[in-house]
Amino acid sequence: MSSEKNTRFLLRILMILFLLPIVKQSSAQCGIALKDVVIKEIGDAKYLKDFRARLPEGSPKKPPTKEFPILLNKGVHYRINVKADAAVEDKVVLKLYDFTKLYGSNYDPTDGTSYAKFDFLCAKTQVYYISLSFAEGKQGCAVGMVSFVKNYDAN
């Protein structure tokens, strides 16, 4: 009986080791494929940085969120695009903020309207934060992308 338990244990370990690369690869493909789609949607803007998140299942009241810091410069017009994986049956929510103020979002919680992008005219050089989540707390992959549109006079 002891050797049967050892065989089952060894079989489970081998299955985990076999499946681990497959799970890791599908997670990476989700973000890379979405990044490629969003890059095509930024138009004449210049790609600067992307933020990819695979989010677990949560609740609408407290959806799982992934937060990323980014340094933005005064006098720059930025475009922020967002997209969720096609398999996700939820609206992706991207927020741009610092610790005192929300500067922009692609999602209006009052009516549930979601936008693929929004522009941000940066009036102060500082570290901002971008967060990604899903409105109803569904699980899935999302990408946010920051691109440069042009400089402007912020004085």
Secondary structure, DSSP 8 states (H G I E B T S, - for coil): -HHHHHHHHHHHHHHHHHHHHHHHHHHHHHHHHHHHHHHHHSTTSEEEEEEEEEE----SSS---EEEEEEE-TTEEEEEEEEE-TT--S-EEEEEE-SS-EEEESEETTTTEE-SEEEEE--S-EEEEEEEEETT---EEEEEEEEEEEE----
